[in-house]
C-alpha cells in the first residue's frame, strides 16, 4: 500500500514515516517544495497545520485518494468544508484528534465516569510549539463527557502529549491519565485507519473510537 505523508519532516512525520515503512508501507514524504505525484497512492495522511489541510485534502480528493488527517485546530466551518469536499469527491476523509489507542480509551473511560461523579476538570499538557489550545483531544474529551468541564492547557518544552481528567465527588477523586512519550504511539491507530479507510463512507468521519467497536 502506497501512502503519501504530508508533513513528513514534522515532529510526527519524522517518527511515523520510518515506522510505517517498517510496517511494510511504501511512504512518499511530502513537504514544502517537494515534487510529488498522488496518482499511484492509496491514501494520503496529513500532519501539517489547519491552514494547509484544506488545500492538501482538495488535491488528494481530486486524484480520487482518500485522506487521513491528524492535524487539529479546526473550526466547525472547516470541518463542514472537509465533509462537503469528501462527499462531492465520493471519498472518505478521516480525522482524529488523537491516534494513540490509549488516549481514545482515556476519553471513553472519562465519558463513562462523568455519569457518576459530580464535577470534573481536564488538564492537557503538550510541547511548547503546539499551536492550538485547548488540544483537539481535550475538546473531544469534554464534548464526550457532556458536562462542559473546564480545560487547562500547559505548553512546556520537553513534553509530547499528556492529558489528565480529574473527576470528584464528596470525599473522593478519580484521576484518568494518558501519557504519550513518543509519537510512535500513534502508529497502531494510523495503521488501523489505513486498513479500514476504503470501507468508510464518503465525507468526514471523526474519531478513532468509531473504528474501535
N, C-alpha and C positions, 0 to 999 in steps of 0.2 A: 504494500500500500504506500503510495507516494503522498507526502504531506508537505504543504508549503507553510512555513512558520514565520509569520510577520512579527518582528521584534526578536530575531534570533540572537542579537548581540546584547539584549537587555538582561536584567537580573534573572528573570525566569528563563529566557531563551538559552542563556549560557549553560544552564544546568539541565534543562529539559531536552534540548535538541540532541546532545550526546546520549542521554538516557533513552530517548525514542529510537535512535539509531541502534543502540544496544539491544532494544526490544524487537528489532527486526524491521523497523520502518525506514523507508527512503525519505530523507528530510531535505527539503530545499529551503535554505535560510534566506529570508528576505528582510532587508533593512534599507534605510535611506540610501539612494544611489545604486542599489542592486538591480541588475538586469535579470528579469525572471519571466518564465512562461508557465501559466497555470493550466494549459490545455491538457496536460497529462496527469494533473493532480487529482487525487480522490477526495481531498479535504483541505481546507485552509484553517490554520489555528492563528488567532490574533492575540498577542500580549503586547500591545503598544500603548496608546493612550486614547481616551474617549474621543478627542478631536479628530483622530486619524481613522477610527474604526469604520465609520460610515463609508468613506471612500474605499477602504480596503475590502469591505464586505460587498459593496456595489460591484467592484471589479471582479471579485471571485464569482459572484452570482451570475454576472454577465457571461462567464465561461461555463456555467452550469455546475459550479463547485460548491458544495455545502460548507458552512462556516461554523467554527467553534471559537467562541470569544471568551477570553479570561480577563479582559480589561474591565475595570469598574469605573464608577463615577458618572453613570448615565442619568439623564433626566427622564421622566416619564415620556416626554415628547420624543426623545431619541430612541427609547425602547420601542415606542409605537412605530417609528420610522423603520427600524430594523425588521419588525414584524411585517410591515407592509412590503418591504423590499423582498423578503423571503417568500411571501405569498405570491407576489407578482411573478417571481422567477420560478416558482414551483419547487423551491429548495428549502431545506431546514436551516435555521440559524439557531445554534445552541449557545446559551450564555449562562455562566455560573459565577457567582461571587467568590466561590472557593472550590478548588478541585481536590482538596485534601479530604479523604473519606472520613477521617476523624473529626474534622470541622463540621461536616454535614451531620454526623451523629451528635455532636455537641448541640447543634441547632435543634435537632429532633428531641433530644432529652430536655432542653430548655423549654421547648414548646409544651411538652407533657407536664413538666414540673410547674409551669405557670398556672395550671389549673388548680393547684393545691396550696400554693404559697401566696402570702398576702401582697408582697411587694418585691420588685426586682430592679437591678441596675446592671448595666453592661460596661465593662472596661475593655477597650481594644487597644493593642499596642503594636506598632509597626515601625519599620525603618524610617529614618528621617526624611527620605526623598519621596515617600508615598504622597501623592498629590491630593487625593480625596480623603476627607474626614467628615463624618464617620466613614469607616470602611464599608464596602458592599456587604461583607459578611455580617457586620454588626447591624446594619439596617435590615438585612434579611432575617436575622435572629429576632430583632424587635418586632418586625412585622408578623412573623410566625407566632410569637408569644401572644400577640393581640392585646397587650396591656400597656403599650406605649412606654416602655421603661426608659429612663434617661441613659444616654450613651456618653461615655467619657473617652476621648481619644488621646493617645500618647504617641509622640513621634520622637524616637531617640536613636542614635547611632548604635549599631551592633545588634539591633532587633531584626527579626524576619517578619513573622506574623503570629500574634498571640491574642487570645480572647478569653475573658473570664466573665461568666454570668453568675451574679450573686442574687440568690432568692431568699427572702427572710419572712418568717412568721414569728409570733411571740415565743421567745426563748430558744430559737433555733435559726441556723444559717446553712443553706445548701449552696455549695460552690461547684460550678461545672466549668472546667477549663480545658482549652486545647492550645497546644504549643506547636508551631511549625519551626523547626530548627534548620531545615534545609528545604529548598524548593523542589527537591526530588520527591517530596511528599505528594506533589501534585500529579506525578506520573501515573499511578494506578487509576485516578479519576479521569485523566485525559485519555488513557487507553480505553477505558470503559466507554467513553463518549465516541471515540473513533470506531469502536466495534458496533455501536448502535446508531450512528449518525444517519446512515442511509435508510433506516427504518422509521425515522422521526417524520412527523407531518410537515408540510411546507409552513413557513412562518417561524415565529420565535418560540422556543422552549427555554424556560428559565429554571435553573437549579439542578444540581447533580442528584438531589433527592428524588427527582422524577424518574430516574433510572435505577434507583435502589429500592425496589419493591420487595 
